[in-house]
Amino acid sequence: MLDRMRRLFVATLLPLIALAESETPPEGPPWRRDLLEAHKEALESGTPIFLYFTKTY
Amino acid sequence: MLPDPALRAVYGKATWLYVYRDFSGSESDRRAERVLLRLGVSSWPQHFLVDPTTWETLADTGRSKESFLRAFEQARVAGRGAPDAHRRLRDAEARAIALEEGGSVALAQKGIDDEDIVVRNRALAILAKRDVKSIAKRALRLLEVENDPFRYEVCRILKEQADPDSASALCGIVREPKGSRNPNVLRIRAVEALGTCGTADSVEAIAPFAASGEYFNGLTGISIDALVAIAARHPKTKGAVRATLKRGYPVPPADGEARAMAACTALARKIHAALGEKGAFPDPYDGRAREKLMR
């Protein structure tokens, strides 16, 4: 029984936890993923760049 | 927090860049790493506002709605960017990628003095593997580069090379980690390097951290190890090192909280062992035991 639960955890929950560590940006502002694109846009609009650094845990 | 209606007002006041590392070494991971290197980021998560022309950090947004809004109010860019700022960035990215994708030692020798910090970081990575002696030779100048990932790597190389000529520059970083986003980690790397490079003169710079009694800070134990190593190489420092270590017995936590107590006792044991004390380590380690050990 314990073994089955462990397997279920590894197969289903672990990937979900990993995914929750935000490969996807948080909801809200219009995110860019490319520095060059963001840089060009910031220079043209005269705005600062907001950088959000995260990683897989 | 970002979907909060109160923050929608700032969506148009910045360009939003999401930088995610998965450490796979893939192209997208290397692209993210280049942004980290450019901004000198070495811990996660972090978020702040930068000027796209100067790359100066304008404000740290913090983690509350209030601090976020305040940061956006404070952040002012230098102006509508220098006309060549984007071209320079694009060219620098291309030079960095050229180094990533099988750059030669000759290209790295050129890149280590590049105007762009990402190029310098990529060049350093190549030289660290294939021409490490050239890094040790330039160490003093390289330690002045105010970029944490860069200085971490130089410190790592110096630790391996055990080069006493770099001791004074490393002490400078320990005393004042100028321009660091993560001064404690930078100090840790510099003190680690001093463990092999340090001279008798280095003891004074390391001593405050070895004697801090901060049992939750990795810098404390590393500073103790470095002093012990220096004392072994430079016997005339033994008295000063011994006095420093004695001062460093930590104050036991007043509330006796288990995790703090364990960390405190572990540090006290480390000092006791480093001093080579003959008597048994006191059990329990409390205020009275500390006073006795410090005599």
HADDOCK unambig.tbl for C-alpha pairs under 7 A between the chains (distance, minus, plus):
assign (segid A and resid 23 and name CA) (segid B and resid 20 and name CA) 6.50 0.50 0.50
assign (segid A and resid 25 and name CA) (segid B and resid 18 and name CA) 6.39 0.50 0.50
assign (segid A and resid 27 and name CA) (segid B and resid 2 and name CA) 6.63 0.50 0.50
assign (segid A and resid 27 and name CA) (segid B and resid 3 and name CA) 5.83 0.50 0.50
assign (segid A and resid 28 and name CA) (segid B and resid 2 and name CA) 5.51 0.50 0.50
assign (segid A and resid 28 and name CA) (segid B and resid 3 and name CA) 4.63 0.50 0.50
assign (segid A and resid 29 and name CA) (segid B and resid 11 and name CA) 5.28 0.50 0.50
assign (segid A and resid 29 and name CA) (segid B and resid 16 and name CA) 6.97 0.50 0.50
assign (segid A and resid 30 and name CA) (segid B and resid 16 and name CA) 6.46 0.50 0.50
assign (segid A and resid 31 and name CA) (segid B and resid 16 and name CA) 4.86 0.50 0.50
assign (segid A and resid 31 and name CA) (segid B and resid 17 and name CA) 5.61 0.50 0.50
assign (segid A and resid 31 and name CA) (segid B and resid 18 and name CA) 6.26 0.50 0.50
assign (segid A and resid 32 and name CA) (segid B and resid 16 and name CA) 5.81 0.50 0.50
assign (segid A and resid 32 and name CA) (segid B and resid 17 and name CA) 4.76 0.50 0.50
assign (segid A and resid 32 and name CA) (segid B and resid 18 and name CA) 6.13 0.50 0.50
assign (segid A and resid 33 and name CA) (segid B and resid 17 and name CA) 5.72 0.50 0.50
assign (segid A and resid 33 and name CA) (segid B and resid 18 and name CA) 5.34 0.50 0.50
assign (segid A and resid 33 and name CA) (segid B and resid 19 and name CA) 6.57 0.50 0.50
assign (segid A and resid 36 and name CA) (segid B and resid 90 and name CA) 6.85 0.50 0.50
assign (segid A and resid 38 and name CA) (segid B and resid 15 and name CA) 6.16 0.50 0.50
assign (segid A and resid 38 and name CA) (segid B and resid 17 and name CA) 6.49 0.50 0.50
assign (segid A and resid 39 and name CA) (segid B and resid 52 and name CA) 6.19 0.50 0.50
assign (segid A and resid 39 and name CA) (segid B and resid 86 and name CA) 6.95 0.50 0.50
assign (segid A and resid 40 and name CA) (segid B and resid 86 and name CA) 6.27 0.50 0.50
assign (segid A and resid 41 and name CA) (segid B and resid 15 and name CA) 6.93 0.50 0.50
assign (segid A and resid 42 and name CA) (segid B and resid 15 and name CA) 5.60 0.50 0.50
assign (segid A and resid 42 and name CA) (segid B and resid 52 and name CA) 6.47 0.50 0.50
assign (segid A and resid 43 and name CA) (segid B and resid 52 and name CA) 6.34 0.50 0.50
assign (segid A and resid 43 and name CA) (segid B and resid 80 and name CA) 5.75 0.50 0.50
assign (segid A and resid 43 and name CA) (segid B and resid 81 and name CA) 5.12 0.50 0.50
assign (segid A and resid 44 and name CA) (segid B and resid 80 and name CA) 6.64 0.50 0.50
assign (segid A and resid 46 and name CA) (segid B and resid 77 and name CA) 6.87 0.50 0.50
assign (segid A and resid 46 and name CA) (segid B and resid 79 and name CA) 6.26 0.50 0.50
assign (segid A and resid 46 and name CA) (segid B and resid 80 and name CA) 4.82 0.50 0.50
assign (segid A and resid 47 and name CA) (segid B and resid 13 and name CA) 6.07 0.50 0.50
assign (segid A and resid 47 and name CA) (segid B and resid 14 and name CA) 4.98 0.50 0.50
assign (segid A and resid 47 and name CA) (segid B and resid 15 and name CA) 6.58 0.50 0.50
assign (segid A and resid 47 and name CA) (segid B and resid 77 and name CA) 6.46 0.50 0.50
assign (segid A and resid 48 and name CA) (segid B and resid 14 and name CA) 5.09 0.50 0.50
assign (segid A and resid 48 and name CA) (segid B and resid 15 and name CA) 6.38 0.50 0.50
assign (segid A and resid 48 and name CA) (segid B and resid 49 and name CA) 6.04 0.50 0.50
assign (segid A and resid 48 and name CA) (segid B and resid 50 and name CA) 5.49 0.50 0.50
assign (segid A and resid 48 and name CA) (segid B and resid 51 and name CA) 5.00 0.50 0.50
assign (segid A and resid 48 and name CA) (segid B and resid 52 and name CA) 6.10 0.50 0.50
assign (segid A and resid 48 and name CA) (segid B and resid 77 and name CA) 5.96 0.50 0.50
assign (segid A and resid 49 and name CA) (segid B and resid 14 and name CA) 5.46 0.50 0.50
assign (segid A and resid 49 and name CA) (segid B and resid 15 and name CA) 4.73 0.50 0.50
assign (segid A and resid 49 and name CA) (segid B and resid 16 and name CA) 5.96 0.50 0.50
assign (segid A and resid 49 and name CA) (segid B and resid 17 and name CA) 6.86 0.50 0.50
assign (segid A and resid 49 and name CA) (segid B and resid 49 and name CA) 5.48 0.50 0.50
assign (segid A and resid 49 and name CA) (segid B and resid 50 and name CA) 5.29 0.50 0.50
assign (segid A and resid 49 and name CA) (segid B and resid 51 and name CA) 6.49 0.50 0.50
assign (segid A and resid 49 and name CA) (segid B and resid 52 and name CA) 6.39 0.50 0.50
assign (segid A and resid 50 and name CA) (segid B and resid 14 and name CA) 6.08 0.50 0.50
assign (segid A and resid 50 and name CA) (segid B and resid 15 and name CA) 5.98 0.50 0.50
assign (segid A and resid 50 and name CA) (segid B and resid 16 and name CA) 4.95 0.50 0.50
assign (segid A and resid 50 and name CA) (segid B and resid 17 and name CA) 6.01 0.50 0.50
assign (segid A and resid 50 and name CA) (segid B and resid 48 and name CA) 5.70 0.50 0.50
assign (segid A and resid 50 and name CA) (segid B and resid 49 and name CA) 4.43 0.50 0.50
assign (segid A and resid 50 and name CA) (segid B and resid 50 and name CA) 6.55 0.50 0.50
assign (segid A and resid 51 and name CA) (segid B and resid 16 and name CA) 6.32 0.50 0.50
assign (segid A and resid 51 and name CA) (segid B and resid 17 and name CA) 4.93 0.50 0.50
assign (segid A and resid 51 and name CA) (segid B and resid 18 and name CA) 6.09 0.50 0.50
assign (segid A and resid 51 and name CA) (segid B and resid 47 and name CA) 5.35 0.50 0.50
assign (segid A and resid 51 and name CA) (segid B and resid 48 and name CA) 5.64 0.50 0.50
assign (segid A and resid 51 and name CA) (segid B and resid 49 and name CA) 6.29 0.50 0.50
assign (segid A and resid 52 and name CA) (segid B and resid 17 and name CA) 6.33 0.50 0.50
assign (segid A and resid 52 and name CA) (segid B and resid 18 and name CA) 5.06 0.50 0.50
assign (segid A and resid 52 and name CA) (segid B and resid 19 and name CA) 5.87 0.50 0.50
assign (segid A and resid 52 and name CA) (segid B and resid 46 and name CA) 5.95 0.50 0.50
assign (segid A and resid 52 and name CA) (segid B and resid 47 and name CA) 4.43 0.50 0.50
assign (segid A and resid 53 and name CA) (segid B and resid 18 and name CA) 6.48 0.50 0.50
assign (segid A and resid 53 and name CA) (segid B and resid 19 and name CA) 4.80 0.50 0.50
assign (segid A and resid 53 and name CA) (segid B and resid 20 and name CA) 6.06 0.50 0.50
assign (segid A and resid 53 and name CA) (segid B and resid 44 and name CA) 6.34 0.50 0.50
assign (segid A and resid 53 and name CA) (segid B and resid 45 and name CA) 5.44 0.50 0.50
assign (segid A and resid 53 and name CA) (segid B and resid 46 and name CA) 5.14 0.50 0.50
assign (segid A and resid 53 and name CA) (segid B and resid 47 and name CA) 6.12 0.50 0.50
assign (segid A and resid 54 and name CA) (segid B and resid 19 and name CA) 6.23 0.50 0.50
assign (segid A and resid 54 and name CA) (segid B and resid 20 and name CA) 4.97 0.50 0.50
assign (segid A and resid 54 and name CA) (segid B and resid 21 and name CA) 6.51 0.50 0.50
assign (segid A and resid 54 and name CA) (segid B and resid 44 and name CA) 5.58 0.50 0.50
assign (segid A and resid 54 and name CA) (segid B and resid 45 and name CA) 4.84 0.50 0.50
assign (segid A and resid 54 and name CA) (segid B and resid 46 and name CA) 6.97 0.50 0.50
assign (segid A and resid 55 and name CA) (segid B and resid 20 and name CA) 5.08 0.50 0.50
assign (segid A and resid 55 and name CA) (segid B and resid 21 and name CA) 4.46 0.50 0.50
assign (segid A and resid 55 and name CA) (segid B and resid 22 and name CA) 5.74 0.50 0.50
assign (segid A and resid 55 and name CA) (segid B and resid 44 and name CA) 6.99 0.50 0.50
assign (segid A and resid 56 and name CA) (segid B and resid 21 and name CA) 6.41 0.50 0.50
assign (segid A and resid 56 and name CA) (segid B and resid 22 and name CA) 5.13 0.50 0.50
